[in-house]
Amino acid sequence: MPSLTENPGRTVVAAVIGLGSMGLGMARSMKRAGLDVVGYDISSAAIDRFVAVGGRGAATPANAAKNADIVVSVVVNSAQTEAVLFGTHGVAEAMKSKAVFISSATMDPAVACDLSQRAEALGFHYLDAPISGGATKAVNGDLTIMASGSKQAFDAARPALDAMAGKVYELGDAAGTGAAFKMINQLLAGVHIAAACEAITFAAKQGLDLDKVYEVITASAGNSWMFENRVRHVLAGDYTPLSAIEIFVKDLGIVQDMARSERYPVPLVAAALQMYLAASGAGMGRDDDSSLARLYAQLSGAKLPGVNG
Amino acid sequence: MPSLTENPGRTVVAAVIGLGSMGLGMARSMKRAGLDVVGYDISSAAIDRFVAVGGRGAATPANAAKNADIVVSVVVNSAQTEAVLFGTHGVAEAMKSKAVFISSATMDPAVACDLSQRAEALGFHYLDAPISGGATKAVNGDLTIMASGSKQAFDAARPALDAMAGKVYELGDAAGTGAAFKMINQLLAGVHIAAACEAITFAAKQGLDLDKVYEVITASAGNSWMFENRVRHVLAGDYTPLSAIEIFVKDLGIVQDMARSERYPVPLVAAALQMYLAASGAGMGRDDDSSLARLYAQLSGAKLPGVNG
């Protein structure tokens, strides 16, 4: 089956549902690549922002999907994804036959499988395609996408994937595999942020030179992508949310539920999740996930830059 | 004070106490740099191996230290370091005035401070200098050293540091700071190995393609130095000890004891330490630290390469 881009003379129509910082960036990347992009968000202000940069707005998800070859869902979790698909004025009631629904939310692989089966029963394709990378990569078309689905789903999605991603991992022919890879990444990311905050605040408690700790650790075997990235926020005392505590309350919660269901013990995840819950309970749920360092400081009297020291 | 290398015509004499894979490599690096090196080990076979590559052997630590400008202690922990210094035929009874004792074992910073004070009271210098890097870096003179101590200790130690290390972090003028930095590194390293093993075995439990998981994670935000390094052992099914489970039983135990003493909570360390203890209790204490993956497989029925799958 030829991909849609191989059909000369016809502009591919893409709908983006969810125009937050990620969805707006992805919509703009697709416009820049020459797709005709229509956007929907529950916030009319978000739609207005997209219209202000030349996009088209729609009144409902179904309206956005009506003539679309590709629908990209950029919402937070599986419940929102299900509502986008099958809720009132959901896209499923309007999807063209053979069009593709690209789901980017992080979710339990079993839920991704279920949504995919329900989509295919209605005659459209489903690509399980969680994303990695922040808002800057979204607007630059440089996301990493961990995707799985049928060949037909990949073929139909290709113009959008090419526009949005710097790297697409094609991980198998069944929905759920992309989600499973993303959950392995989130397991590690969530534990590494907690470890980074436990370590840097322990260094602070001992009165070590934290800039020197950062220099030494990032050049040593104790380094992680998250230590290198998030400890910068701690050293700057800047907890503006780039990714919030609540994201890992959600994602490590999914990992823990999956693991319990599969009879697989996850003691590191369990310990980290308790710290994210405590940070949220202490009022930092919407702050940057590096706020775990502030929690450790509260619990120990350690002094951190811009917090209490 | 001029360093010893600035005293023309006189060969610096260095003693190495502990000629295991690390100590032997460090002794050879110093010989290659032109130092006169004498070695001691409790195993006469280890001394023989050093003599076979052109080194001089000694009958006791005190004998090795007798004419040395620099004594490098390459033993496992603080108890062995104390024995090397102050035990029967220990180096302290023979150290020349103004010579320097370089301690490379990972230990509680408070113990490093105590040993340093006792050394200085006897008229010789003490450099707190934990090392990072494996046997290959030791023999190539390319270790990383996290050092603290007086200017006199650094000056006296310089010919040995230059010969053994690719990078020397000078972290302060008091013993204990080097040890504290090393403990922060070990906290992170120990937690990251446990997280890597929890994650890769969870991927195995779900039947994911583990080589693909390795490819995706090492290019993603979930990566760590330890994931990248240790998961290779898991994929190869090779648990030959490069660094053993017992090392982290020891090092995370030190972190936990330090943290308890300072009233600092370390839930991630605590969870990881339990897994190292379980691996040791299950008979894997002397195997590679990536054996935590085999433990997770035992506890969950996951299939790993070369183990049960």
Interface residues (C-beta under 8 A of the other chain):
Chain A: P109 S132 T144 M146 K167 Y169 L171 G172 T177 A180 F181 I184 N185 Q186 L187 L188 A189 V191 H192 A194 A195 A196 E198 A199 I200 T201 F202 A203 K205 Q206 L208 D209 K212 V213 E215 V216 I217 A219 S220 A221 G222 N223 S224 W225 M226 F227 N229 V255 A259 E262 R263 Y264 P265 V266 P267 L268 V269 A270 A271 A272 Q274 M275 Y296 L299 S300 G301 A302
Chain B: P109 S132 T144 M146 K167 Y169 L171 G172 T177 A180 F181 I184 N185 Q186 L187 L188 A189 V191 H192 A194 A195 A196 E198 A199 I200 T201 F202 A203 K205 Q206 L208 D209 K212 V213 E215 V216 I217 A219 S220 A221 G222 N223 S224 W225 M226 F227 N229 V255 A259 E262 R263 Y264 P265 V266 P267 L268 V269 A270 A271 A272 Q274 M275 Y296 L299 S300 G301 A302
